[in-house]
Amino acid sequence: MTSAVLSHRSNAVTFAQRAANAVFGSPSVRRANGGADASFTPRVLRGAAWQRRREGNGVFAVDRKGAETAERLPRIWVSEAIADPDGAGRAFVASYPSGPDRGGWRALELAEIYVAEALGLVGEEHRRRRIDCYRAAEILLLHAAQRGCAAAHCRLGIIYEGDLCEGEYWRGLLESRALHSADTPCDERAYLHFSYGALHGHGECCWRLGDLVAAGRGCAANEARALDLYRRAFHVESGRLDEDRASTGNAALRLARAYECGRGGEQSFRRARSWYRLAACALGAAFDQGQWHFKRERLEARRGVARMAQEIAGCY
């Protein structure tokens, strides 16, 4: 005897949006014809109910399937903020997955849009929307990671390391229905994702994994192993210095800290000064290119150069 498997679909997504997605794929017909601001509803039908529905749309919507696919990642509907003469709100513009995505690059692209939106939501008044943006990004990044994208593992590690979703992470149906289930701590999740990226030669994952290992977060503390990870990160990133100066600079900065304090290896002010110089140069270039969130690291590197010069000269 077989039982029917029901699909649990989000009520937030209308039949018209589902039909457009089925016909035109992702991005949807709305995005293909002008983005979130476009609407195919005639103006005479855009009444109060239509506006309330649009204002009530969430940051994302999830379609959960039945028991046979309980542990699979769900389809996620992506929304964008809109502001036009008819009022503000959000509109669902695409769904994922909708077709093959070899390497997970489409999922990574959509996740980056959500992360960028979250970074601009500063303050307690935007807390709910900021968390929802990171929750949507997590689901999309899990899709990309499942397809072997090392960059997605790195972004997932960042989300878990900083607990950016504040404990509201994706759980499969079987996990959510279990009477006795314990969530994996964020530090352990971050360690696993950074380890995957480091194993596959992702430079940023290497130095971020080194930070966890040095602090003993998600694993036993080991300063010698952390120093080795920082070296590996710099060698990986130095081969593509023009592509990601921020990652190169962060790896050099951590090597400078290690040599200044003798963490995991020898102590040397001269070697620390060389690494601080490299870090200041790379992070300065990254900051000039718009990566403003590394301002603190850039300042630390510049101060490190001056401090090491004083230490070597013995002049204070």
LINKA-V438104 format. One line per field, one symbol per residue. ss: DSSP state (H for helix, E for strand, C for the rest). psi: psi as a letter, one per 20 degrees, with the letter a starting at -180 (. if undefined). burial: b if it has 16 or more other C-alpha atoms within 10 Angstrom, else e. A space follows every 10 residues. Layout:
ss->???
psi->???
burial->???
This chain:
ss->CCCCCCCECC CCCCHHHHHH HHHHCCCCHH HHCCHHHCCC CCHHHCCHHH HHHHHCCCCE EEEECCHHHC CCCCEEEEEE EEEECCEEEE EEEEEECCCC CHHHHHHHHH HHHHHHHHHC CCCHHHHHHH HHHHHHHHHH HHHHHHCCCH HHHHHHHHHH HCCCCCCCCC CCHHHHHCCC CCCCCHHHHH HHHHHHHHHC CCHHHHHHHH HHHHHCCCCC CCHHHHHHHH HHHHHHHHCC CCCCHHHHHH HHHHHHHHHH HCCCCCCCHH HHHHHHHHHH HHHHHHHHCC CHHHHHHHHH HHHHHHHHHH HHHCCC
psi->pqqqoqpoqp ihprhhhggh hhgibpqrhg hikjahhqpj pqhhimahgg ghgghiprhr qpopaahhkh jqqrpppprq qqorhirraq ppirqpqmrq mpikhggggh ghggggghhi npqhhjgghg ghghgghggg hhgghhjjoh hhhghghggh gjlhilimrp prggghiphn ppqpqghhgg ggghggghhk koghhghhhh ggghikojrp pnhghgghhg ghgghghhil hignhggghh ghghhggghg ikoibqpohg hggghhgggh gghgggghji mhikgghggg gghhghghgg ggikp.
burial->eeeeeeeeee ebbeeebbeb beeebbbbbb beeebbbbee eeeeeeeeee eeebbebbbb bbbbbeeeee eebbbbbbbb bbeeeeeebb bbbbbbbbee eebbbbbbeb bbebbebbee beeeeeeeeb bbbbbbbbbb bbbbbebbbb bbbbbbbbbb bebbbeeebb eebeeeeeee eeeeebbbbb bbbbbbbbee bbbbbbbbbb bbbbeebbee bbbebbbbbb bbbbbbbbee beebbbbbbb bbbbbbbbbb eebbeeebbb bbbbbbbbbb bbbbbbbeee eeebeebbee bbebbeebbe eeeeee
